[in-house]
Amino acid sequence: MIHDLIRALRDSGIDVPLDTARQVEVKIRMQYGGERVYVASLPKQSRAVQLAKLEKRTQVQMALATGLSVRQVRRIRNGK
């Protein structure tokens, strides 16, 4: 998860030097090492906004882009 966060920052255009990434990883592992961390999913409204940005795509493409199932995409788009 730590590596995914650093990768997401870099993909967003934020320069994260390798030594800084390592320091952050060590600090997080020292503080949370061995703990189970819960990351809540996006609220339904946020997912709907995210899907609206991908409106021109197929439901399968939206599901792949958001990490949701095709069924969830259909439900959100239909307002359920």
PyRosetta script that sets phi, psi and omega in degrees:
from pyrosetta import init, pose_from_sequence

init()
pose = pose_from_sequence("MIHDLIRALRDSGIDVPLDTARQVEVKIRMQYGGERVYVASLPKQSRAVQLAKLEKRTQVQMALATGLSVRQVRRIRNGK")
pose.set_psi(1, -37.3)
pose.set_omega(1, 179.1)
pose.set_phi(2, -63.1)
pose.set_psi(2, -44.4)
pose.set_omega(2, -179.8)
pose.set_phi(3, -65.8)
pose.set_psi(3, -36.0)
pose.set_omega(3, 177.5)
pose.set_phi(4, -63.8)
pose.set_psi(4, -40.2)
pose.set_omega(4, 178.7)
pose.set_phi(5, -63.7)
pose.set_psi(5, -46.7)
pose.set_omega(5, -179.9)
pose.set_phi(6, -64.2)
pose.set_psi(6, -41.0)
pose.set_omega(6, 177.7)
pose.set_phi(7, -62.6)
pose.set_psi(7, -40.8)
pose.set_omega(7, 179.3)
pose.set_phi(8, -65.0)
pose.set_psi(8, -38.7)
pose.set_omega(8, 176.6)
pose.set_phi(9, -62.6)
pose.set_psi(9, -45.1)
pose.set_omega(9, 179.7)
pose.set_phi(10, -65.6)
pose.set_psi(10, -39.4)
pose.set_omega(10, 177.8)
pose.set_phi(11, -64.2)
pose.set_psi(11, -26.9)
pose.set_omega(11, 179.1)
pose.set_phi(12, -83.0)
pose.set_psi(12, -1.1)
pose.set_omega(12, 177.5)
pose.set_phi(13, 97.2)
pose.set_psi(13, 6.3)
pose.set_omega(13, 179.1)
pose.set_phi(14, -89.9)
pose.set_psi(14, 124.5)
pose.set_omega(14, -179.0)
pose.set_phi(15, -79.4)
pose.set_psi(15, 114.6)
pose.set_omega(15, 177.7)
pose.set_phi(16, -116.1)
pose.set_psi(16, 102.5)
pose.set_omega(16, 179.6)
pose.set_phi(17, -59.9)
pose.set_psi(17, 151.0)
pose.set_omega(17, -176.5)
pose.set_phi(18, -57.4)
pose.set_psi(18, -43.4)
pose.set_omega(18, -179.1)
pose.set_phi(19, -67.4)
pose.set_psi(19, -34.0)
pose.set_omega(19, 176.0)
pose.set_phi(20, -66.5)
pose.set_psi(20, -42.8)
pose.set_omega(20, 178.4)
pose.set_phi(21, -60.4)
pose.set_psi(21, -41.0)
pose.set_omega(21, 179.1)
pose.set_phi(22, -66.0)
pose.set_psi(22, -41.7)
pose.set_omega(22, 178.8)
pose.set_phi(23, -62.8)
pose.set_psi(23, -42.7)
pose.set_omega(23, 178.7)
pose.set_phi(24, -63.1)
pose.set_psi(24, -44.8)
pose.set_omega(24, 179.9)
pose.set_phi(25, -59.7)
pose.set_psi(25, -44.4)
pose.set_omega(25, -179.6)
pose.set_phi(26, -62.8)
pose.set_psi(26, -44.5)
pose.set_omega(26, -179.4)
pose.set_phi(27, -63.0)
pose.set_psi(27, -42.7)
pose.set_omega(27, -179.8)
pose.set_phi(28, -67.0)
pose.set_psi(28, -41.9)
pose.set_omega(28, 178.8)
pose.set_phi(29, -65.3)
pose.set_psi(29, -35.7)
pose.set_omega(29, 178.4)
pose.set_phi(30, -67.1)
pose.set_psi(30, -39.6)
pose.set_omega(30, -176.6)
pose.set_phi(31, -79.7)
pose.set_psi(31, -40.7)
pose.set_omega(31, -173.0)
pose.set_phi(32, -115.1)
pose.set_psi(32, 5.8)
pose.set_omega(32, -176.5)
pose.set_phi(33, -52.9)
pose.set_psi(33, 127.8)
pose.set_omega(33, 177.9)
pose.set_phi(34, 85.4)
pose.set_psi(34, -8.8)
pose.set_omega(34, 180.0)
pose.set_phi(35, -88.9)
pose.set_psi(35, 151.1)
pose.set_omega(35, 172.1)
pose.set_phi(36, -89.2)
pose.set_psi(36, 127.2)
pose.set_omega(36, -178.6)
pose.set_phi(37, -108.6)
pose.set_psi(37, 130.1)
pose.set_omega(37, 179.0)
pose.set_phi(38, -99.3)
pose.set_psi(38, 126.0)
pose.set_omega(38, 176.0)
pose.set_phi(39, -115.4)
pose.set_psi(39, 112.8)
pose.set_omega(39, -177.9)
pose.set_phi(40, -68.4)
pose.set_psi(40, 147.5)
pose.set_omega(40, 176.1)
pose.set_phi(41, -76.1)
pose.set_psi(41, 168.6)
pose.set_omega(41, 179.5)
pose.set_phi(42, -66.5)
pose.set_psi(42, 142.9)
pose.set_omega(42, 173.6)
pose.set_phi(43, -61.5)
pose.set_psi(43, 156.7)
pose.set_omega(43, -176.1)
pose.set_phi(44, -54.4)
pose.set_psi(44, -40.4)
pose.set_omega(44, -178.2)
pose.set_phi(45, -64.1)
pose.set_psi(45, -41.3)
pose.set_omega(45, 178.9)
pose.set_phi(46, -65.7)
pose.set_psi(46, -38.5)
pose.set_omega(46, 177.9)
pose.set_phi(47, -65.2)
pose.set_psi(47, -38.1)
pose.set_omega(47, 179.5)
pose.set_phi(48, -63.6)
pose.set_psi(48, -40.4)
pose.set_omega(48, 177.5)
pose.set_phi(49, -65.0)
pose.set_psi(49, -42.5)
pose.set_omega(49, 178.6)
pose.set_phi(50, -61.2)
pose.set_psi(50, -42.4)
pose.set_omega(50, 179.2)
pose.set_phi(51, -67.3)
pose.set_psi(51, -35.4)
pose.set_omega(51, -180.0)
pose.set_phi(52, -61.9)
pose.set_psi(52, -33.0)
pose.set_omega(52, 178.7)
pose.set_phi(53, -68.7)
pose.set_psi(53, -23.7)
pose.set_omega(53, -178.6)
pose.set_phi(54, -102.3)
pose.set_psi(54, 19.5)
pose.set_omega(54, -169.4)
pose.set_phi(55, -53.9)
pose.set_psi(55, -35.1)
pose.set_omega(55, -175.8)
pose.set_phi(56, -75.9)
pose.set_psi(56, -2.8)
pose.set_omega(56, -177.7)
pose.set_phi(57, -96.0)
pose.set_psi(57, 165.4)
pose.set_omega(57, 176.3)
pose.set_phi(58, -74.4)
pose.set_psi(58, 165.0)
pose.set_omega(58, 179.6)
pose.set_phi(59, -63.0)
pose.set_psi(59, -35.4)
pose.set_omega(59, 178.2)
pose.set_phi(60, -65.3)
pose.set_psi(60, -43.9)
pose.set_omega(60, 178.8)
pose.set_phi(61, -63.5)
pose.set_psi(61, -40.3)
pose.set_omega(61, 178.4)
pose.set_phi(62, -63.9)
pose.set_psi(62, -41.3)
pose.set_omega(62, 179.4)
pose.set_phi(63, -62.0)
pose.set_psi(63, -44.5)
pose.set_omega(63, 179.0)
pose.set_phi(64, -64.6)
pose.set_psi(64, -39.6)
pose.set_omega(64, -177.6)
pose.set_phi(65, -70.5)
pose.set_psi(65, -30.5)
pose.set_omega(65, -175.7)
pose.set_phi(66, -102.3)
pose.set_psi(66, -14.8)
pose.set_omega(66, -177.3)
pose.set_phi(67, 83.4)
pose.set_psi(67, 7.8)
pose.set_omega(67, 177.3)
pose.set_phi(68, -91.0)
pose.set_psi(68, 165.4)
pose.set_omega(68, 174.0)
pose.set_phi(69, -81.4)
pose.set_psi(69, 160.8)
pose.set_omega(69, 178.7)
pose.set_phi(70, -61.3)
pose.set_psi(70, -37.7)
pose.set_omega(70, 178.5)
pose.set_phi(71, -61.6)
pose.set_psi(71, -43.3)
pose.set_omega(71, 178.7)
pose.set_phi(72, -63.8)
pose.set_psi(72, -40.7)
pose.set_omega(72, 177.9)
pose.set_phi(73, -59.5)
pose.set_psi(73, -46.1)
pose.set_omega(73, 179.7)
pose.set_phi(74, -59.7)
pose.set_psi(74, -45.3)
pose.set_omega(74, -179.7)
pose.set_phi(75, -62.2)
pose.set_psi(75, -44.3)
pose.set_omega(75, -179.5)
pose.set_phi(76, -65.6)
pose.set_psi(76, -43.4)
pose.set_omega(76, -180.0)
pose.set_phi(77, -65.3)
pose.set_psi(77, -30.3)
pose.set_omega(77, 178.6)
pose.set_phi(78, -87.0)
pose.set_psi(78, -0.2)
pose.set_omega(78, 176.5)
pose.set_phi(79, 78.4)
pose.set_psi(79, 21.7)
pose.set_omega(79, -179.6)
pose.set_phi(80, -97.6)
pose.dump_pdb("model.pdb")
